[in-house]
Amino acid sequence: MLTDTQILHLLARCEKGTGCILPKLRHRLKQDDWLCVVWELLVADAANRIGRISYEPPTPGSARPDFLVETSAGNRLWIDATLAFEQSSKPLTELNQHRLFRKLLEKNDQARRTNTTDPVVFCIGTDRVSSLSPFHGPGEVSRDRAIYESFAQFRSISAAIVVPILIGPEILTGLVRHAEPVLFKNPEAINSLPSALEKNLQRLEFNRWPFSLQRQGRKVRQSLREALKPFHGTPIDTSCLNCDGVPPPESTFAGPNWVHYWKFQRLRIAKIGNRFWLFEGDNVLDSFPSAEDAAQHASELFQPFPVHVLTSRGVQPNSEPGVPSNLGEWTIES
């Protein structure tokens, strides 16, 4: 998934975000569930950008999700990260066979045992489970059906973020492995996900770190064990590490930036010279004579699709709003 150096940088960032060394995660990185820990760190690093994170703090109940996130607005939510592995290559024709349905059944019990009134969100990633992608064969149980039918039964889960990390072509660079997150909100949840927290979750960035094209074996790499040895019980000094493949600081521009997050995409309008430039992530889409024109163009580019979606109540019109054309609905970042 990531190189040893990237994992050390990622661990250092997460320990800085939580304000403490994470001995449990360090130990597990040396064990055969190391891939699961890397995914937890990726989720934690993304969550650290939307609020202050704490690792496995106490809950009123007997279970502890991985991270508590507290936003600047005072909202709280729990995020639990889990990595799914393929169990069978056979077509999934029964709901209870579906990897996602079985995982959410397990996680619903965990969420129930937290005994918290805060929303509990599960972030499920994979680079090898085809049933977590939006595609399915004839007669197979689809990902969306597995989720919404589980939501009708499993009410302790507030939402699920499914993150298949898929290989696909990219212009100029060839093949890349790219995370394609989708947020599913549980309409039947006991602790529903407020719209403010839903917007925060849409800001999670899963493609900040470049993923390796090669799938990693589940047995821990000896090189990773050796890389962790110098930092046993001490903070990780990233200044002595190779920075190749480590995300650069975000670029900034003088003057205001208008930002809007939509389906985990960060759209930004920035004034450069006498023009207003529209960005999707770090990609330039176009430039316009005014910020209002840029917002209008963004609203035409990014529309909800498909028109109808499968929910726990059957096929319904897609309630997902598109990108607003009104610049006043965008957030100003100075």
C-alpha positions in Angstrom: 0.0 0.0 0.0 2.8 2.5 1.1 6.5 2.3 1.3 8.3 2.0 4.7 9.4 5.6 4.6 5.8 6.8 3.9 4.5 4.6 6.7 7.0 6.2 9.2 6.0 9.7 8.1 2.3 8.8 8.4 2.8 7.3 11.8 4.7 10.5 12.9 1.9 12.7 11.7 -0.7 10.7 13.5 1.3 10.7 16.7 1.6 14.4 16.4 -2.1 14.8 15.8 -3.1 12.7 18.9 -0.3 14.3 21.0 1.2 11.0 22.1 3.2 8.0 21.0 1.0 5.2 19.8 2.7 2.0 21.1 -0.2 -0.3 20.3 -0.2 0.7 16.6 3.6 0.6 16.5 3.5 -3.0 17.8 0.8 -4.0 15.4 2.9 -2.6 12.5 5.4 -5.4 13.2 2.7 -8.1 13.1 0.7 -9.7 10.3 -2.2 -7.3 10.5 0.2 -4.4 9.5 -1.9 -3.6 6.4 -4.9 -2.9 8.7 -2.8 -0.6 10.8 -1.6 1.3 7.7 -5.3 1.8 6.7 -6.1 3.0 10.3 -3.2 5.6 10.0 -4.5 6.8 6.6 -7.9 7.3 8.0 -6.5 9.0 11.1 -4.4 11.4 9.0 -7.5 12.3 6.9 -9.6 12.8 10.1 -6.9 15.0 11.6 -7.7 17.6 9.0 -11.3 17.9 10.1 -10.8 18.0 13.8 -8.8 17.0 16.8 -8.4 13.2 17.0 -7.9 10.9 20.1 -6.9 7.3 19.8 -9.2 4.8 21.5 -10.4 7.0 24.3 -12.9 5.5 26.8 -16.6 5.2 25.9 -19.6 4.7 28.2 -19.8 1.1 27.0 -17.4 -1.8 26.6 -16.2 -1.2 23.0 -13.9 1.5 21.7 -13.8 2.6 18.0 -10.4 3.6 16.7 -10.7 7.4 16.9 -12.8 10.1 18.4 -13.0 13.3 16.3 -13.9 16.6 17.8 -14.5 19.4 15.3 -13.8 23.1 15.9 -17.6 23.6 16.1 -17.8 21.3 19.1 -19.3 18.3 17.3 -18.1 14.8 18.1 -18.1 11.6 16.1 -16.4 8.2 16.3 -14.6 6.7 13.4 -13.5 3.1 13.1 -11.3 2.0 10.3 -11.3 -1.5 9.0 -9.6 -3.1 6.0 -11.5 -5.8 4.2 -10.0 -8.9 2.5 -11.6 -11.1 -0.1 -12.8 -14.4 1.4 -14.2 -16.1 -1.7 -13.9 -15.6 -5.5 -17.3 -17.1 -6.1 -20.2 -14.9 -7.3 -22.1 -13.5 -4.3 -25.8 -14.3 -4.9 -26.9 -14.3 -1.2 -27.1 -11.2 1.0 -25.5 -13.0 4.0 -22.6 -14.0 1.8 -21.6 -10.4 0.9 -18.4 -9.3 2.5 -19.8 -5.8 3.3 -23.0 -7.1 4.8 -21.0 -9.4 7.1 -18.6 -6.6 8.0 -21.4 -4.2 8.9 -23.1 -6.9 11.0 -19.9 -7.2 13.0 -19.4 -3.5 13.3 -23.0 -2.8 14.3 -22.4 -5.0 17.4 -19.3 -3.0 18.1 -21.1 0.3 17.7 -24.0 -0.9 20.0 -21.5 -1.8 22.7 -19.9 1.7 22.7 -23.2 2.9 24.4 -22.5 6.4 23.1 -25.0 9.0 21.8 -22.4 10.4 19.3 -22.6 9.2 15.7 -20.4 6.1 14.9 -19.0 5.9 11.4 -17.2 2.9 9.9 -14.6 3.5 7.2 -14.0 0.3 5.2 -11.1 0.2 2.7 -9.7 -2.4 0.4 -7.5 -2.8 -2.6 -8.5 -6.4 -3.3 -12.3 -6.9 -2.7 -14.3 -6.6 -5.9 -17.6 -6.7 -4.0 -16.7 -3.3 -2.4 -16.6 -1.7 -5.8 -19.8 -0.3 -7.5 -19.6 -3.0 -10.1 -21.3 -6.4 -9.9 -22.3 -9.3 -12.2 -25.7 -10.5 -13.2 -27.5 -12.1 -10.3 -24.9 -10.9 -7.8 -25.8 -8.8 -4.7 -24.7 -5.3 -5.3 -22.6 -3.2 -2.9 -25.4 -0.7 -2.5 -28.0 -3.3 -1.8 -25.8 -4.9 0.8 -25.3 -1.5 2.6 -28.9 -0.4 2.6 -30.4 -3.7 3.6 -27.9 -3.8 6.4 -28.9 -0.3 7.5 -32.5 -1.4 7.7 -31.4 -4.0 10.3 -28.2 -2.5 11.9 -29.3 0.8 13.5 -26.2 1.5 15.6 -24.2 2.4 12.6 -24.7 6.1 11.7 -22.9 5.9 8.3 -20.4 3.9 6.3 -17.6 5.2 4.1 -16.6 2.6 1.5 -13.2 3.2 0.0 -12.2 0.8 -2.8 -8.6 1.6 -3.9 -8.6 0.7 -7.6 -6.1 0.6 -10.4 -7.0 2.8 -13.4 -5.4 4.8 -16.2 -4.4 8.4 -15.9 -3.3 10.7 -18.6 0.6 11.1 -18.9 1.3 9.0 -15.8 -0.1 5.6 -17.0 -1.7 3.4 -14.4 -2.3 4.7 -10.9 -4.0 3.3 -7.8 -6.8 5.7 -6.7 -9.2 5.7 -3.7 -12.8 6.2 -4.7 -14.7 6.9 -1.4 -18.5 6.8 -1.2 -20.4 7.9 1.9 -23.6 6.0 2.8 -25.7 7.7 5.5 -28.0 5.4 7.6 -31.5 6.8 7.5 -32.5 4.3 10.3 -29.6 5.1 12.7 -30.3 5.5 16.4 -27.7 8.3 16.4 -28.2 10.0 13.1 -25.4 11.8 11.4 -26.0 15.6 11.4 -25.6 17.5 8.2 -22.6 19.5 9.6 -20.7 16.3 10.4 -21.7 14.8 7.0 -20.0 17.9 5.4 -17.0 17.3 7.5 -16.7 13.7 6.5 -16.9 14.8 2.8 -13.6 16.6 3.4 -11.7 13.5 4.2 -8.8 13.1 1.7 -7.8 9.5 0.9 -5.6 10.2 -2.1 -3.0 12.5 -0.4 -0.5 9.6 -0.2 0.5 7.9 -3.5 -0.5 4.2 -3.4 1.8 1.5 -4.7 0.5 -0.3 -7.8 1.6 -3.7 -6.4 -0.6 -5.4 -3.9 1.2 -6.1 -0.6 1.2 -9.6 1.0 -0.5 -9.9 4.3 2.7 -11.0 6.0 4.6 -8.0 7.4 7.7 -6.9 5.5 11.0 -7.4 7.4 12.1 -4.0 6.1 9.3 -2.3 7.9 10.2 -4.0 11.2 13.8 -2.8 10.8 12.7 0.7 9.9 10.7 0.9 13.2 13.6 -0.2 15.5 15.4 3.1 15.8 12.3 4.8 17.2 11.3 2.3 19.8 9.6 4.3 22.5 10.7 7.6 21.1 9.1 10.2 18.8 9.9 9.6 15.1 12.3 12.2 13.7 11.2 12.5 10.1 14.0 14.9 9.3 16.4 11.9 8.9 14.0 10.2 6.5 13.9 10.3 2.7 11.0 12.6 1.8 10.4 11.0 -1.7 6.7 10.1 -2.0 5.7 12.2 1.1 2.8 14.6 0.4 4.1 18.2 -0.1 2.6 21.1 1.8 -0.6 22.4 0.3 -0.1 25.2 -2.2 -1.4 28.6 -1.2 -2.2 31.8 -3.1 -2.5 35.4 -2.0 -6.0 36.6 -1.4 -9.2 34.6 -0.6 -9.9 31.0 -1.8 -13.5 29.8 -2.1 -13.7 26.1 -1.3 -16.5 23.6 -1.6 -16.3 19.8 -0.8 -18.5 17.5 -2.8 -18.3 13.7 -2.7 -14.8 13.8 -1.2 -13.7 16.2 -3.9 -12.1 19.5 -2.9 -13.1 22.2 -5.3 -11.4 25.6 -5.0 -11.6 29.0 -6.7 -8.5 31.1 -6.4 -7.6 34.5 -7.9 -4.3 34.4 -9.7 -3.5 37.6 -11.6 -6.7 39.0 -13.0 -8.4 35.7 -13.5 -10.3 33.3 -11.1 -9.1 29.7 -11.4 -11.2 26.6 -10.7 -9.3 23.7 -9.2 -10.4 20.1 -8.5 -7.8 19.0 -5.9 -4.5 20.1 -7.5 -5.9 19.9 -11.1 -6.7 23.1 -12.9 -10.1 22.9 -14.6 -10.4 26.4 -16.2 -10.2 30.2 -15.5 -12.9 32.8 -15.5 -13.3 36.6 -15.3 -15.1 36.3 -11.9 -15.4 34.0 -9.0 -19.2 33.8 -9.6 -18.6 32.5 -13.1 -16.2 29.9 -11.8 -18.9 28.7 -9.2 -21.5 28.6 -12.0 -19.2 26.4 -14.1 -18.5 24.1 -11.2 -22.3 23.6 -10.6 -22.7 22.6 -14.2 -19.7 20.2 -14.1 -20.5 18.4 -10.8 -24.1 17.1 -10.7 -25.4 14.1 -8.7 -25.5 10.9 -10.6 -27.4 8.6 -11.1 -30.8 10.3 -11.0 -32.2 7.5 -8.9 -30.5 5.4 -6.1 -31.3 2.3 -4.2 -32.1 3.0 -0.5 -33.6 1.1 2.4 -36.9 2.3 1.2 -36.4 1.0 -2.4 -35.5 3.1 -5.5 -35.7 6.8 -4.7 -34.7 10.1 -6.4 -31.1 10.9 -5.6 -31.3 13.5 -2.8 -27.6 14.3 -3.1 -27.3 18.1 -3.9 -24.9 19.1 -6.6 -22.3 21.9 -6.3 -23.9 25.2 -5.6 -23.8 27.9 -8.3 -24.2 30.6 -5.6 -20.7 31.6 -4.4 -22.2 32.6 -1.0 -22.6 28.9 -0.3 -18.9 28.2 -0.7 -16.5 28.5 2.2 -13.9 31.4 2.2 -10.4 30.3 3.2 -7.9 33.2 3.6 
